[in-house]
């Protein structure tokens, strides 16, 4: 009976503390959680989806093979109602107009049904997710959330 009184008296407090600890865990481990979910999404893609997306990447982003004059690709997976995605627009414009490296900036709407294979191929679990591909179409960098143009430029310059 004594335990029941304590639970009634402090139950809500215990629940709030547990929720706060869970939130803190999620904040500090968000990158690891995102990577885990991303791997699971990639593993759930069918062989056909993987094949189609890999062919698309090779056809459109392998500049070494298709002789298109870009050094890198910057892919942004976004959604229409995403505030951070809106904040990224001027940052991506800086990258698009950067004169040090030629970067093909591609924005992929996740709500578009045609984007689903690419989302599974790259394991997109949160928006915005930014992926940098080298000249041969290989992933060299990934980050979700806001990333400044200067940070993207540093990543591109360090990827030579």
LOPADREN-814804 format. One line per field, with one value per residue: x, y, z of N, C-alpha, C, O in turn; residue number from 1. Coordinates in pm, 1 decimal. Layout:
BEGIN
n_x: c(X|...) $
n_y: c(Y|...) $
n_z: c(Z|...) $
ca_x: c(X|...) $
ca_y: c(Y|...) $
ca_z: c(Z|...) $
c_x: c(X|...) $
c_y: c(Y|...) $
c_z: c(Z|...) $
o_x: c(X|...) $
o_y: c(Y|...) $
o_z: c(Z|...) $
num: c(NUM|...) $
END
This chain:
BEGIN
n_x: c(81.9|195.6|378.0|204.2|91.8|320.2|376.0|144.4|177.2|427.1|432.0|373.7|585.5|801.6|748.1|778.6|1049.8|1162.7|1081.1|1218.8|1486.0|1489.6|1454.6|1689.9|1877.7|1809.2|1874.8|2153.8|2242.4|2155.1|2279.4|2390.2|2155.6|2023.3|2201.6|2174.0|1900.4|1912.0|2077.5|1905.6|1694.1|1826.0|1884.2|1630.3|1556.4|1459.7|1615.4|1572.5|1506.1|1748.7|1918.0|1801.8|1829.7|2108.4|2190.7|2076.5|2222.9|2480.7|2440.1|2361.9|2532.4|2795.4|3045.3|3297.5|3269.7|3052.6|3137.4|3052.7|3088.0|3142.4|3267.4|3172.3|2871.0|2599.2|2357.0|2038.2|1797.2|1469.6|1165.6|849.8|728.5|929.4|1113.6|1390.9|1482.0|1398.4|1562.9|1801.1|1808.0|1936.8|2199.3|2259.6|2244.2|2472.0|2665.8|2603.3|2678.8|2947.1|3285.5|3522.7|3500.0|3315.1|2994.2|2722.1|2417.6|2152.3|1819.6|1604.8|1279.0|1119.1|856.1|776.4|674.2|850.6|1094.9|1138.9|1296.5|1555.8|1569.6|1559.5|1789.4|1993.7|1932.8|1765.1|1652.8|1575.0|1491.8|1628.7|1853.3|2185.2|2398.4|2715.2|2863.9|3141.8|3334.0|3298.5|3056.3|3042.5|2956.9|3079.1|3040.0|2804.0|2529.8|2268.7|2017.2|2072.4|2332.5|2600.0|2698.1|2970.4|3069.4|3001.7|3163.2|3417.3|3415.5|3405.4|3647.6|3829.5|3805.6|3958.9) $
n_y: c(-119.4|121.1|163.7|210.1|456.8|617.8|588.5|704.1|962.9|1046.3|956.3|1099.5|1279.8|1102.8|997.7|1229.3|1284.7|1051.3|1081.7|1316.6|1229.0|1041.2|1212.5|1368.7|1165.4|1104.8|1348.5|1368.8|1137.6|1147.0|1140.7|881.9|732.3|810.7|705.4|431.1|387.2|464.2|262.9|45.0|115.7|111.8|-162.4|-266.4|-211.3|-337.9|-569.8|-486.1|-215.3|-120.5|-174.2|-14.4|244.4|259.1|248.6|488.3|674.5|625.2|694.0|964.7|1098.4|1013.4|1161.0|1117.9|904.7|978.7|1212.8|1471.0|1806.0|1839.5|1858.0|1755.7|1625.7|1759.9|1644.0|1712.0|1593.5|1666.6|1805.8|1963.6|2109.0|2161.5|2353.3|2389.9|2299.9|2506.5|2709.2|2619.4|2680.6|2934.3|2867.2|2646.4|2770.4|2929.8|2728.8|2623.5|2834.6|2859.5|2927.5|2783.3|2503.1|2291.7|2221.6|2011.2|2080.3|1914.2|1893.1|1687.0|1597.7|1441.4|1361.8|1305.5|1040.9|927.5|953.9|761.0|522.4|627.5|736.6|505.8|377.1|551.3|550.3|736.3|887.9|1111.8|1458.1|1780.1|1587.3|1586.4|1490.6|1439.8|1364.9|1223.5|1278.9|1039.9|950.0|840.2|824.9|1066.2|1222.2|1292.1|1447.3|1528.9|1776.9|2129.9|2273.3|2482.3|2682.9|2735.1|2523.0|2306.4|2372.8|2343.6|2067.2|1976.7|2079.4|1936.5|1687.6|1611.5) $
n_z: c(0.0|71.7|-136.7|-346.8|-274.0|-292.8|-564.6|-676.1|-581.2|-683.6|-942.2|-1185.9|-1184.3|-1205.0|-1457.7|-1617.0|-1573.5|-1685.1|-1951.9|-2013.8|-1986.6|-2193.8|-2411.2|-2390.9|-2440.1|-2705.5|-2829.6|-2788.1|-2908.9|-3167.6|-3422.4|-3431.5|-3404.7|-3638.7|-3829.9|-3777.3|-3840.3|-4106.4|-4217.4|-4183.5|-4352.9|-4601.5|-4611.8|-4640.5|-4896.3|-5210.0|-5440.3|-5701.1|-5664.4|-5558.9|-5776.1|-5982.9|-5869.6|-5834.0|-6100.2|-6189.2|-6039.1|-6142.4|-6410.7|-6397.5|-6215.9|-6231.2|-6334.1|-6429.3|-6600.9|-6773.0|-6877.3|-6810.9|-6710.4|-6413.0|-6079.5|-5841.1|-5685.1|-5508.8|-5317.4|-5196.0|-4988.9|-4932.3|-4787.0|-4854.8|-4639.5|-4461.9|-4242.7|-4200.5|-4443.6|-4609.3|-4509.3|-4607.3|-4876.3|-4967.5|-4896.1|-5054.3|-5298.0|-5293.6|-5309.7|-5559.4|-5724.6|-5680.1|-5752.1|-5724.3|-5731.6|-5946.9|-5884.6|-5897.2|-5792.2|-5657.0|-5579.4|-5409.1|-5379.2|-5118.6|-5105.0|-5354.7|-5549.9|-5735.0|-5617.7|-5430.9|-5466.9|-5475.3|-5219.6|-5060.2|-5153.7|-5070.1|-4804.8|-4662.9|-4379.2|-4245.3|-4290.2|-4361.3|-4559.7|-4656.8|-4912.5|-5038.2|-5344.1|-5510.8|-5815.9|-5947.0|-5862.2|-5611.5|-5266.7|-5045.6|-4827.5|-4570.5|-4414.2|-4192.5|-4138.8|-4083.4|-4275.7|-4331.3|-4616.1|-4614.6|-4460.0|-4623.5|-4842.5|-4724.5|-4682.4|-4947.3|-5050.7|-4896.3|-4994.9|-5207.9) $
ca_x: c(0.0|286.5|432.8|97.3|84.9|438.9|356.9|43.2|229.8|543.4|423.3|385.0|722.5|887.1|720.7|839.9|1195.4|1194.2|1065.8|1331.4|1607.2|1478.4|1477.6|1833.8|1944.8|1784.9|1950.0|2297.4|2270.9|2075.5|2355.2|2398.0|2021.2|1997.9|2281.2|2111.0|1777.4|1954.0|2121.8|1787.6|1621.4|1903.5|1868.8|1493.7|1537.0|1463.4|1726.2|1534.6|1519.7|1892.1|1972.1|1753.7|1890.4|2252.4|2202.5|2044.8|2339.2|2589.8|2404.8|2348.0|2630.0|2931.2|3096.8|3419.3|3225.5|2964.8|3210.7|2987.7|3189.3|3122.6|3362.4|3097.1|2725.8|2545.5|2216.9|1961.5|1665.9|1391.5|1020.4|794.6|695.5|1047.5|1168.7|1535.9|1500.4|1385.4|1683.3|1913.0|1803.0|2046.4|2328.6|2279.4|2267.2|2614.8|2741.4|2575.3|2749.6|3085.3|3376.3|3638.8|3465.7|3186.0|2909.6|2586.0|2328.8|2027.5|1723.6|1514.1|1160.2|1091.1|714.6|758.5|684.6|967.0|1215.5|1143.5|1411.4|1677.1|1566.5|1597.7|1928.4|2080.3|1891.8|1723.1|1562.1|1538.2|1515.6|1700.8|1978.1|2274.8|2497.0|2810.5|2918.0|3259.7|3319.9|3256.6|2925.0|3055.3|2927.1|3198.6|3001.7|2659.8|2487.5|2129.9|1999.7|2130.2|2477.6|2629.7|2771.8|3114.9|3101.8|2998.4|3283.5|3531.4|3407.4|3440.4|3790.9|3907.3|3776.5|4038.3) $
ca_y: c(0.0|233.9|182.4|267.1|599.1|682.9|590.3|805.3|1094.9|1082.0|891.4|1197.7|1330.6|996.3|993.4|1348.2|1264.8|946.4|1141.7|1409.4|1150.4|985.7|1324.1|1397.6|1055.9|1122.4|1465.7|1341.7|1021.2|1158.3|1097.6|735.9|682.0|833.8|607.2|300.2|384.5|471.2|127.6|-40.9|153.5|57.5|-307.9|-300.7|-187.5|-460.5|-576.8|-403.3|-74.9|-91.7|-175.2|104.8|365.0|258.0|286.9|630.4|746.8|613.1|766.6|1109.1|1159.7|964.4|1254.0|1059.5|818.4|1042.9|1329.7|1598.4|1889.7|1870.1|1793.5|1690.8|1643.9|1784.0|1604.1|1746.0|1530.7|1763.0|1803.5|2097.3|2179.5|2158.3|2486.7|2387.1|2287.4|2643.8|2782.7|2568.9|2728.7|3026.5|2798.1|2565.3|2863.9|2965.2|2613.6|2614.7|2943.0|2861.1|2922.4|2697.9|2367.9|2284.3|2131.5|1992.4|2078.9|1847.2|1888.8|1573.9|1605.3|1306.3|1329.0|1264.5|894.7|889.1|966.6|655.6|432.5|700.0|748.6|376.1|351.9|630.0|530.8|865.7|869.1|1242.7|1568.9|1758.1|1511.4|1633.6|1389.7|1482.0|1257.0|1264.2|1282.4|907.9|918.2|772.4|909.3|1103.9|1296.6|1292.9|1514.0|1573.5|1902.7|2248.2|2277.7|2609.3|2675.2|2729.3|2386.6|2224.2|2404.1|2277.8|1922.8|1956.8|2105.3|1832.5|1559.1|1596.0) $
ca_z: c(0.0|79.3|-272.0|-427.1|-238.8|-350.1|-709.1|-705.8|-548.0|-765.0|-1072.8|-1293.4|-1180.2|-1259.3|-1601.4|-1677.1|-1569.9|-1783.3|-2085.0|-2029.7|-2011.0|-2328.9|-2502.7|-2386.5|-2509.8|-2848.9|-2876.6|-2789.7|-2992.5|-3289.5|-3539.7|-3428.8|-3433.2|-3780.2|-3904.6|-3758.2|-3920.0|-4245.6|-4258.1|-4192.5|-4475.0|-4713.8|-4612.6|-4678.7|-5039.2|-5290.3|-5536.6|-5816.0|-5624.4|-5549.8|-5912.3|-6053.6|-5811.3|-5865.8|-6241.2|-6197.7|-5986.1|-6239.1|-6532.3|-6377.5|-6125.2|-6255.5|-6433.9|-6485.9|-6711.2|-6871.1|-6928.3|-6780.1|-6646.4|-6271.5|-5989.1|-5733.8|-5676.6|-5375.3|-5315.7|-5076.8|-4977.8|-4854.8|-4801.0|-4873.5|-4516.8|-4374.5|-4219.9|-4222.4|-4588.6|-4662.6|-4469.5|-4686.5|-5014.9|-5002.0|-4879.2|-5174.7|-5409.1|-5284.4|-5361.7|-5703.5|-5794.2|-5631.6|-5866.1|-5699.7|-5774.7|-6015.0|-5806.8|-5944.1|-5676.0|-5693.2|-5469.0|-5430.0|-5294.1|-5069.5|-5122.9|-5493.2|-5557.9|-5815.6|-5535.2|-5329.4|-5486.4|-5434.9|-5073.7|-5004.7|-5193.7|-4982.8|-4665.7|-4609.2|-4265.5|-4191.2|-4382.8|-4486.1|-4560.1|-4762.1|-4949.8|-5140.7|-5425.9|-5586.0|-5961.6|-5996.7|-5808.2|-5481.4|-5151.8|-4969.8|-4708.0|-4543.0|-4291.5|-4195.4|-4068.2|-4148.5|-4297.1|-4398.2|-4742.3|-4585.4|-4416.5|-4745.0|-4920.6|-4657.1|-4711.3|-5087.8|-5067.8|-4829.6|-5061.0|-5331.7) $
c_x: c(86.1|345.3|329.9|82.7|201.2|423.8|254.2|99.4|339.3|540.1|443.0|526.9|819.4|870.6|785.9|991.8|1237.3|1184.7|1180.0|1461.4|1606.2|1505.2|1625.3|1913.9|1931.1|1864.9|2098.6|2335.3|2199.8|2151.3|2364.4|2262.2|1987.6|2075.4|2220.0|1985.7|1811.0|1998.5|2003.1|1706.5|1693.4|1883.9|1729.9|1466.5|1547.3|1581.6|1696.9|1549.7|1666.0|1954.3|1932.3|1819.5|2038.7|2275.5|2175.7|2164.0|2453.7|2563.1|2408.1|2460.2|2771.7|2990.4|3226.3|3383.6|3146.5|3019.1|3136.0|3083.1|3149.7|3229.2|3291.1|2947.4|2691.8|2396.4|2154.1|1826.7|1584.8|1243.2|969.3|771.1|810.9|1109.7|1318.7|1566.1|1492.1|1510.2|1804.3|1917.2|1914.9|2184.4|2360.2|2304.2|2413.5|2699.5|2725.0|2657.3|2897.0|3181.0|3499.2|3619.3|3331.1|3102.9|2768.7|2496.9|2193.7|1939.5|1620.5|1400.6|1122.5|945.4|683.2|774.4|805.8|1097.5|1236.0|1263.1|1541.3|1683.2|1609.3|1744.4|2025.4|2041.4|1850.0|1619.4|1516.5|1565.6|1546.2|1824.6|2058.5|2380.5|2584.8|2863.1|3040.2|3232.0|3273.5|3122.1|2928.1|3029.2|3054.7|3164.9|2850.1|2634.5|2339.0|2116.2|2063.6|2280.9|2506.3|2705.2|2921.3|3155.7|3098.9|3123.2|3407.5|3533.2|3450.2|3590.3|3876.8|3891.0|3854.6|4134.8) $
c_y: c(125.6|265.9|248.1|416.6|676.1|695.6|695.6|945.7|1138.8|1023.8|986.9|1253.9|1228.4|987.2|1110.5|1333.7|1160.8|1001.8|1239.9|1337.3|1088.6|1093.5|1361.6|1291.5|1073.7|1239.4|1433.8|1225.3|1027.9|1110.7|945.3|673.2|697.1|733.0|468.5|287.1|385.6|333.9|33.9|-11.0|98.1|-93.2|-351.5|-278.6|-320.1|-455.7|-489.1|-255.3|-34.7|-81.1|-48.9|232.4|371.7|297.4|435.1|714.4|742.0|696.5|918.0|1174.5|1105.2|1046.3|1205.8|974.4|894.7|1176.8|1462.0|1676.6|1935.1|1797.0|1709.5|1704.9|1669.0|1752.3|1650.9|1677.4|1619.1|1736.4|1946.8|2174.6|2192.1|2297.7|2490.5|2374.4|2424.5|2726.0|2740.0|2626.6|2827.5|2961.6|2715.3|2653.0|2908.6|2852.4|2602.4|2717.0|2954.7|2846.0|2832.9|2554.5|2374.7|2177.5|2130.7|1978.3|2023.3|1838.3|1780.6|1583.0|1464.7|1266.0|1286.8|1112.5|846.6|893.8|849.4|561.1|498.9|713.9|617.4|345.8|424.5|618.5|659.8|843.9|1000.6|1348.4|1695.2|1671.4|1557.1|1526.5|1448.8|1357.4|1309.2|1254.3|1149.1|863.7|844.7|871.7|936.8|1177.4|1293.7|1367.1|1545.0|1694.2|2015.9|2232.2|2403.7|2584.4|2663.4|2590.0|2289.9|2247.6|2339.8|2128.6|1893.9|1976.7|1996.2|1696.8|1539.9|1482.2) $
c_z: c(0.0|-59.5|-362.6|-399.8|-301.2|-501.0|-749.9|-687.2|-645.8|-906.6|-1189.0|-1300.2|-1240.5|-1410.4|-1673.8|-1681.0|-1673.9|-1925.7|-2113.0|-2057.6|-2150.6|-2433.7|-2506.5|-2460.4|-2661.0|-2905.1|-2889.0|-2880.7|-3127.0|-3413.0|-3546.3|-3458.7|-3581.2|-3865.3|-3895.5|-3844.3|-4068.8|-4296.7|-4274.0|-4318.2|-4597.0|-4724.8|-4657.5|-4827.3|-5113.9|-5385.9|-5657.9|-5783.5|-5617.0|-5688.4|-5987.6|-6001.6|-5842.6|-6011.4|-6260.5|-6151.0|-6086.8|-6364.4|-6513.9|-6297.0|-6139.7|-6369.3|-6496.4|-6607.2|-6816.8|-6921.4|-6912.9|-6690.8|-6505.6|-6191.7|-5883.7|-5758.7|-5530.8|-5382.1|-5185.4|-5086.9|-4883.7|-4869.2|-4803.4|-4745.8|-4419.1|-4363.4|-4247.2|-4371.5|-4655.6|-4631.0|-4552.8|-4827.6|-5048.5|-4987.9|-5003.3|-5297.3|-5410.8|-5343.5|-5512.7|-5782.7|-5754.2|-5749.6|-5845.1|-5747.3|-5844.2|-5946.6|-5865.9|-5820.5|-5721.1|-5568.6|-5502.0|-5329.1|-5248.6|-5088.6|-5266.3|-5501.3|-5638.6|-5735.7|-5439.3|-5344.4|-5442.1|-5282.9|-5008.7|-5033.6|-5100.8|-4835.5|-4598.6|-4500.0|-4204.4|-4297.5|-4304.5|-4463.2|-4680.8|-4786.4|-5058.9|-5211.1|-5499.3|-5736.3|-6019.4|-5937.9|-5675.5|-5368.1|-5073.3|-4840.1|-4696.2|-4413.1|-4303.5|-4104.6|-4146.8|-4161.4|-4377.8|-4528.4|-4715.2|-4536.9|-4534.9|-4829.1|-4858.8|-4686.7|-4853.9|-5111.3|-5005.0|-4896.3|-5189.9|-5321.9) $
o_x: c(52.5|360.2|364.4|63.3|183.1|454.6|274.6|72.8|343.7|635.5|520.4|581.6|908.4|968.8|842.7|1054.9|1337.0|1269.6|1231.5|1539.0|1709.3|1571.6|1680.3|2007.0|2028.2|1917.2|2161.7|2449.9|2185.3|2092.4|2348.5|2254.1|1930.2|2021.3|2214.8|1967.5|1746.7|1961.2|1999.4|1655.9|1629.5|1868.7|1713.7|1363.7|1632.9|1640.1|1787.4|1600.1|1703.4|2033.3|2016.6|1860.3|2090.2|2369.2|2243.9|2201.1|2516.9|2653.3|2451.4|2481.2|2860.6|2986.2|3261.5|3458.0|3170.1|2953.2|3154.2|3150.8|3126.6|3275.3|3341.7|2903.3|2748.5|2319.3|2210.4|1751.0|1625.2|1200.3|1037.5|791.9|790.1|1153.7|1368.0|1663.8|1568.8|1557.7|1899.6|2021.8|1983.3|2276.9|2473.6|2376.5|2472.4|2793.7|2821.0|2700.1|2963.6|3160.0|3573.3|3712.8|3243.9|3136.0|2705.4|2500.6|2129.4|1979.9|1557.8|1423.1|1096.7|914.4|573.9|879.1|857.7|1199.8|1339.8|1324.6|1626.3|1790.9|1686.6|1815.4|2126.0|2111.3|1895.4|1512.1|1427.4|1651.6|1495.3|1891.3|2006.8|2444.0|2535.5|2901.3|3043.0|3119.9|3215.9|3078.8|2825.7|3073.1|3128.9|3250.6|2777.7|2707.7|2290.1|2191.0|2103.6|2348.0|2443.4|2767.2|2991.4|3265.0|3184.1|3182.2|3493.0|3638.5|3522.8|3652.5|3985.4|3956.9|3816.5|4208.7) $
o_y: c(224.8|382.9|332.2|494.8|785.2|799.8|768.0|1035.7|1255.0|1040.6|958.7|1273.2|1264.3|970.8|1092.4|1367.1|1180.2|972.6|1244.7|1379.9|1084.0|1067.4|1384.0|1323.5|1059.5|1230.8|1467.9|1216.4|925.7|1046.4|886.2|572.9|606.6|680.4|396.1|186.7|316.7|293.5|-47.2|-102.8|43.2|-146.0|-462.7|-322.9|-403.4|-349.8|-424.9|-178.4|73.0|9.4|16.6|318.2|478.9|371.1|500.9|812.7|844.2|761.6|991.1|1295.2|1147.7|1006.0|1249.1|971.6|877.8|1245.6|1554.0|1619.1|2053.7|1689.4|1605.6|1784.6|1607.2|1824.9|1631.7|1700.1|1644.0|1655.8|2039.3|2295.9|2230.2|2354.0|2584.2|2431.0|2454.8|2802.8|2816.5|2621.2|2808.1|2997.7|2714.2|2614.0|2923.6|2877.8|2575.1|2689.3|3051.2|2761.6|2809.0|2492.2|2452.9|2058.9|2235.0|1875.9|2077.5|1783.3|1782.5|1576.7|1377.9|1146.9|1237.6|1060.4|737.8|842.8|840.2|523.8|435.5|704.0|617.8|294.4|367.9|672.4|689.5|788.8|1000.9|1330.6|1714.7|1681.7|1565.5|1477.9|1501.0|1259.0|1423.7|1224.8|1145.1|751.0|792.1|986.6|844.9|1193.1|1293.0|1351.8|1582.4|1712.1|1998.9|2184.1|2428.0|2479.9|2590.0|2543.5|2201.6|2152.8|2287.7|2070.6|1797.7|1899.3|1966.5|1600.5|1457.4|1455.5) $
o_z: c(-64.8|-94.8|-445.6|-493.0|-355.3|-558.9|-847.3|-766.8|-686.0|-982.5|-1280.5|-1408.7|-1317.7|-1482.9|-1781.5|-1781.3|-1743.6|-2010.0|-2224.7|-2143.1|-2217.7|-2534.0|-2614.3|-2534.4|-2735.3|-3016.1|-2989.0|-2924.8|-3194.0|-3500.0|-3653.1|-3529.6|-3641.8|-3962.5|-3995.0|-3913.2|-4148.0|-4406.8|-4366.5|-4382.7|-4686.8|-4835.0|-4707.8|-4878.3|-5084.0|-5409.0|-5711.4|-5865.4|-5663.4|-5715.2|-6048.8|-6080.0|-5874.5|-6042.1|-6339.0|-6215.2|-6113.5|-6417.0|-6602.9|-6309.0|-6065.9|-6485.6|-6606.2|-6705.3|-6936.5|-6999.3|-6992.7|-6605.6|-6481.9|-6229.9|-5841.5|-5841.5|-5440.8|-5444.8|-5077.7|-5181.3|-4770.2|-4951.8|-4759.3|-4743.5|-4303.9|-4463.7|-4310.1|-4420.4|-4747.0|-4714.7|-4567.0|-4892.3|-5149.0|-5060.7|-5051.3|-5388.9|-5517.9|-5418.6|-5584.8|-5894.8|-5791.7|-5836.7|-5940.5|-5797.6|-5806.3|-5949.9|-5882.1|-5752.3|-5811.0|-5466.1|-5607.9|-5208.2|-5332.0|-5088.2|-5294.2|-5462.9|-5613.7|-5781.6|-5373.9|-5244.5|-5379.6|-5224.2|-4912.8|-4947.1|-5057.9|-4749.7|-4488.0|-4524.6|-4119.4|-4383.7|-4194.1|-4360.3|-4792.2|-4692.7|-5158.9|-5147.8|-5544.5|-5777.8|-6128.1|-5962.0|-5631.7|-5372.8|-5038.6|-4753.1|-4795.7|-4315.3|-4410.1|-4008.4|-4261.9|-4070.1|-4480.7|-4547.8|-4784.8|-4569.1|-4545.2|-4880.9|-4930.4|-4712.8|-4879.1|-5184.0|-5054.9|-4856.9|-5272.9|-5416.7) $
num: c(1|2|3|4|5|6|7|8|9|10|11|12|13|14|15|16|17|18|19|20|21|22|23|24|25|26|27|28|29|30|31|32|33|34|35|36|37|38|39|40|41|42|43|44|45|46|47|48|49|50|51|52|53|54|55|56|57|58|59|60|61|62|63|64|65|66|67|68|69|70|71|72|73|74|75|76|77|78|79|80|81|82|83|84|85|86|87|88|89|90|91|92|93|94|95|96|97|98|99|100|101|102|103|104|105|106|107|108|109|110|111|112|113|114|115|116|117|118|119|120|121|122|123|124|125|126|127|128|129|130|131|132|133|134|135|136|137|138|139|140|141|142|143|144|145|146|147|148|149|150|151|152|153|154|155|156|157|158|159|160) $
END
